[in-house]
Amino acid sequence: MIEIKNVTKSFSSRRTIDHLNLTIPHGKIVGFLGPNGAGKSTTIKMMTGILPIDEGTITLNGYDIEKQPMEAKKTFGLVPDHPDMFLRLKGMEYLNFIGDIFNIPSDIRKERIERVTKQFSIYTALNDYIQTYSHGMRQKIIVTGVLLHDPPIWILDEPLTGLDPKSSYLLKEMLREHAEKGNTVFFSSHGLEVVEQLVDEVAIINHGKLLFYGTLQELREQNPSNDSLEEVFLEMTNDA
Ligand SMILES: Nc1ncnc2c1ncn2[C@@H]1O[C@H](COP(=O)(O)OP(=O)(O)OP(=O)(O)O)[C@@H](O)[C@H]1O
């Protein structure tokens, strides 16, 4: 479970996140929607301890990300929007680094790395430098790292951008399976079709404020005059 309580964040006195309250429960896939600049990545960066919070608190499975960062960080895996990290490591070195940090026994490590990287078709690239990987391959190596330590909470910032259809399908299956086991999956997306296929609930923000949180069914019931999720979304986030 992720609990965001009254969180505010400003950049150079411009308020980007404005008293945001949101609880992401166990056992659900929650999609995080909002137009460009709405504050999705900023929220995810505060959730994961990358950016400090100005006001309010964020807890992950009960651990405060600012007061108990070590405990909180053990409970989640993050797939960031720009997967351009550890470029000077080879794929296998990166995965072993993750395995060492999270004390994953070598037999489990070997089995998970082999299984997931073969599914993602990056097994044969594990001895290449991440620098040489495409955007999609970089995403896949980070997702493999998350699956390697298998934390209860998965947080993903636009995870499907740049993935080929097979990998995108596979990742969606993995997200569903993770939530079905009672875990928490929270991902931001601009792909409304993906959201419609995958999520149990959606959170919609604009200008750092929560506009809606609930199921797609509830969203439709609240907006009966619009036929599609696209129309609901456009009307809800229309600034004109
Ligand atoms: N480090 C920063 N310094 C100054 N302003 C920032 C910083 N990070 C984000 N912002 C601003 O905060 C606002 C929200 O940005 P954010 O990246 O959270 O939006 P987003 O919803 O993820 O957008 P997108 O869908 O385009 O990725 C934007 O106006 C952005 O310019």
Ligand as a Chemical Component Dictionary entry (heavy atoms), coordinates in Angstrom:
data_LIG
# 
_chem_comp.id                   LIG 
_chem_comp.type                 NON-POLYMER 
_chem_comp.pdbx_formal_charge   0 
_chem_comp.three_letter_code    LIG 
# 
loop_
_chem_comp_atom.comp_id 
_chem_comp_atom.atom_id 
_chem_comp_atom.alt_atom_id 
_chem_comp_atom.type_symbol 
_chem_comp_atom.charge 
_chem_comp_atom.model_Cartn_x 
_chem_comp_atom.model_Cartn_y 
_chem_comp_atom.model_Cartn_z 
_chem_comp_atom.pdbx_ordinal 
LIG N1  N1  N 0 13.652 19.620 -11.229 1  
LIG C1  C1  C 0 12.716 20.486 -11.634 2  
LIG N2  N2  N 0 12.934 21.808 -11.586 3  
LIG C2  C2  C 0 11.977 22.706 -11.967 4  
LIG N3  N3  N 0 10.751 22.362 -12.408 5  
LIG C3  C3  C 0 10.485 21.049 -12.471 6  
LIG C4  C4  C 0 11.432 20.036 -12.088 7  
LIG N4  N4  N 0 10.859 18.820 -12.242 8  
LIG C5  C5  C 0 9.616  19.060 -12.714 9  
LIG N5  N5  N 0 9.393  20.378 -12.852 10 
LIG C6  C6  C 0 8.131  20.991 -13.325 11 
LIG O1  O1  O 0 7.066  20.398 -12.609 12 
LIG C7  C7  C 0 5.934  20.237 -13.459 13 
LIG C8  C8  C 0 5.504  18.791 -13.428 14 
LIG O2  O2  O 0 6.459  18.001 -14.087 15 
LIG P1  P1  P 0 6.377  16.409 -14.136 16 
LIG O3  O3  O 0 7.610  15.920 -14.827 17 
LIG O4  O4  O 0 6.098  15.885 -12.783 18 
LIG O5  O5  O 0 5.085  16.185 -15.062 19 
LIG P2  P2  P 0 4.515  14.860 -15.715 20 
LIG O6  O6  O 0 3.068  14.801 -15.348 21 
LIG O7  O7  O 0 5.341  13.678 -15.350 22 
LIG O8  O8  O 0 4.633  15.200 -17.259 23 
LIG P3  P3  P 0 4.933  14.269 -18.554 24 
LIG O9  O9  O 0 3.644  13.555 -18.829 25 
LIG O10 O10 O 0 5.248  15.271 -19.612 26 
LIG O11 O11 O 0 6.062  13.346 -18.249 27 
LIG C9  C9  C 0 6.358  20.730 -14.844 28 
LIG O12 O12 O 0 5.907  22.074 -15.001 29 
LIG C10 C10 C 0 7.864  20.684 -14.790 30 
LIG O13 O13 O 0 8.447  21.661 -15.602 31 
# 
loop_
_chem_comp_bond.comp_id 
_chem_comp_bond.atom_id_1 
_chem_comp_bond.atom_id_2 
_chem_comp_bond.value_order 
_chem_comp_bond.pdbx_ordinal 
LIG N1  C1  SING 1  
LIG C1  N2  SING 2  
LIG C1  C4  DOUB 3  
LIG N2  C2  DOUB 4  
LIG C2  N3  SING 5  
LIG N3  C3  DOUB 6  
LIG C3  C4  SING 7  
LIG C3  N5  SING 8  
LIG C4  N4  SING 9  
LIG N4  C5  DOUB 10 
LIG C5  N5  SING 11 
LIG N5  C6  SING 12 
LIG C6  O1  SING 13 
LIG C6  C10 SING 14 
LIG O1  C7  SING 15 
LIG C7  C8  SING 16 
LIG C7  C9  SING 17 
LIG C8  O2  SING 18 
LIG O2  P1  SING 19 
LIG P1  O3  DOUB 20 
LIG P1  O4  SING 21 
LIG P1  O5  SING 22 
LIG O5  P2  SING 23 
LIG P2  O6  DOUB 24 
LIG P2  O7  SING 25 
LIG P2  O8  SING 26 
LIG O8  P3  SING 27 
LIG P3  O9  DOUB 28 
LIG P3  O10 SING 29 
LIG P3  O11 SING 30 
LIG C9  O12 SING 31 
LIG C9  C10 SING 32 
LIG C10 O13 SING 33 
# 
